[in-house]
Amino acid sequence: MSTINDKVVVIMGASSGIGEATTTKLAQEGAKLVIAARRENRLKSLVESLPNAEVSYVVADVTNKEEVQSVVDLAVKKYGRVDVLLNNAGIMPLAPLSDARIDEWRQMLDINIMGVLNGIAAVLPIMKKQQSGQIIATDSVAGHVVYPGSAVYCGTKFAVRSIMEGLRQEERENNIRSTIISPGAVSTELYSTINDPESREMVKNLRNTDGLSMESGDIADAIVYAISTPETVVVSEILIRPTKQIF
């Protein structure tokens, strides 16, 4: 029997890309899922595509702590526990610092950092009471290296690494596991959050270049692996790149 079977998993940012692929794979493994995102039509379609799975959805914005809490509350109401939280929502509006896109910077901070913290705040009391649980954040290669045009985005991803390592250290005695998944280029809709035309075109082109981009399912496989490990093991980090990616 799969070690994922019957685990209660909450996924934030589930409506497309990595979140959607992970929802599908975990459903196939027998997990009980509560998924959330801002786009209700996408969530509804995803649930309908998995008729034999136990999946519920809630419309929620990760920047709104009350909405995030409502997602976790539904999981507890339905199943009495939360075994795994996947903080997957994120945006990537790349541009040089000299463009001074202050509104975009603030949005990145709110979604990429506060979104993760809102998820942690919502689920941590439950997991401490359970004396078990796993919190996963989708980070990025950009949380390990910095490159031109991405200083603020990289900063948000470096921050997530720090937060998740601090979480591991603080909650290890409560048997709460902390994992980050750091993908390189993935063929998702993330490029659509880039407003700078040059940066947007560069990232979009990666999607169509052999060996320079992965599929969402590749990352979902890594997440499934991390969840499937025994509770005595914590996979703190998985760094996963396309074979031909240079940085």
N, C-alpha and C positions, 0 to 999 in steps of 0.2 A: 504494500500500500504506500502511496506517495506520502511523504512527510508534510506535504502541503494540504492534503485532503482534510476538509473541514476547518482549516484555519480561517479566521475572520480577518479580512484584509480591507483596509480603507485606502482608496487611491484618489489623491487630489491631482487635478490636471489630467483627467482620463479621456477626454473627448477626441483626441487624435494622437498620432505619432506614437511615442514610447508608451504613454499611458494607455492608449487604446490597445496596442499590441500586448502589453503586460496584462491587461484585463482579460483579453482573450485566452492567453496562455494559462493564467491562473485559474480561469473558469474551467478549462479543459482538465486541470489537475484536481478539480473538486473543491476549490476554495469557496468560501462564502464572501461575497464582495459587496461593498458599498462604495460607489464611485461618484465623483463630483467634478464639475467644471462649470464654466459660465454658459456654455451653449447647450440648451436643453434638447434641441433637435438632434444634435450629435449623440448625446447621452442616450436618448430614447432609441435611436437607431442601433446603437451598440448593444443595448440590452435586448432589443428585438432580434438581433443577429445571434444571440446565445440563448435560444429557447429552452435548452435543457440544463441551464446553469442557474445558480442562485445568485442573482445580481439585482441590487437596488440602486437607484440614482437619486442624487440631490443636486439641485442647481446651487452653486456656491462660488464666490469669489475669494481666493486665498488671502486677499488683502483685508477682508472683513472677518475679524476674529469671531464674531457671533455666528456668521454663516459657516465658518469652519467648524465651530463647536457643534452646530446643528448636524453636521455630517457624522461626526464622531458619536453624538448622542443617539442618532438613528441606529448605528451599529450596535451600541450597547443595549438599546431598547429591544432590538430584534434578537440579539445573540448573547447578551450578557457579558460580552468581553470584546477586546480588540487585540488581536495577535500581532498585526503588522500595520504600520502606516507608511505609505509611500508618498512623500512630498515630491511631486513631479512637475508642478506648474512652473513655467519660466518664460522670460522673453529675452531677446538678444538684439536690441537696436544699436548696432555698431556704428561708430562715427568717430572722427578725430576729436580730441579734447578741445581743440581750437574752435570747433563748431559751437561749443557752449550750449549743447542741447539739454538744458537744465531740467526741463519737464520729463525728458526721456530718462535722465539719470535718476530722478526721484521715482519714476515708475519702476525702473529696474530694482532699486532698493526696496520698494514696497512689495513687489512680487517675488523677486529672487531671494531676498533675505527675510523680510517680515512674513512672507507667505510660509516659509519653512518654520519660522519661530511660532507663528500662529498654530500650525499643525502640532508642533511639539507641545505647546502649552495646553492644547485641547486634549491630547491623548496621554500625557505623562502621568497625571493623577490616577488614571485607570490602570495603566501598566504597573505603577508602583504598588497599587492595591493588589493587583494580580500577582506581583512579584515575577513578572515575565513580560516579554514583548520585544518587538523589533521596530526600529524607526529607520527608514531608508530615505535618502535624499538623492535626487538626480542632480549631480554636480556637472563637471565638464573638464576636459583637458585644459580649458581656460582657467581652471582653478589650480593648475600646476605650472603653467607657462603664461607669459604675457607677450602680446604681439600688437603692433600698431593698429590703431582704430578700435581697440577693444579694452582700453584701460579700465573703464567703469564696469563693463561686463565681467572682466577678469576679477576685478575687485570684489564683486558680489559672489563670485564662485570661490575665491580664496576665503571669503568670510564664511561661506557654508562649510567648507572643510574645517575651519577652526571651531565653529559651533558644534558640528557633529563629533569632533574629537573630544571637545569639552563634555558633551553629552555622554559619550562613552565612559570617560573617567568618572564623572559624577554619579552615574547610575549603574555602574558595573555590579555593585553589591546588591542591587535590586533585580539582577538578571535581565536587565534591559540592554538589548544589543543595538549598536549604532553602525550603519553602513552607508557609504556614499558610492554611487555609481558614476564614474567620470568618462563619458563618451567623447570621442573625437567627432568628426563630421558625420552626421546622420541625415538621411533623406526624410526630413519631416517638414512641417509647415513653419518651423522656427524662423526660417529666413524671411517670412512674410512680416515679422515684427521689426525688420530693419527698414528705416525710412531713408537713410542715406543711399542714393541711387548706385553709387560705385560699389559700396560694400554689399548692398543687396544683390547686385548682379554677380559679384565674385562668389558669394556663398551659394547663390542659386545654381551657378554653373558647376559647382562641386557635385551636386546631385546627379549630374549627367556624365561625370568623368569616371571611367572604370578604375576601381581600386582606391578612389579618394573619398568614398562615402559608403557608410553602412546602412542597413535597413533597420527600421524600428524593432523588428523581431530579434535582431542580433543583441540589442540591448535588453530586451525583455527576457531573453535566455539567461543573461547575466543576473538579472534581478531574481528570476525564478531560482537560479542556483543559490544565491545568497539566502533566500528564504528557506530553501530546502535543507540547509545545514542544521545539525543538531543544536539544541539550546546551549550546549557546553562550548560551542564554537561561535566566534564572531568574525565574519568577513568584514573587516573594517573598511576596505576600499577595493574597488575593481576599476582599473584604468584600462579602457578598451578603445583601440584606434583602428581605422582602416589601414590595411597593410601598407599602402603607399603614402600615408600621411607623414609629413616630415617633422612637425612639431608635436 
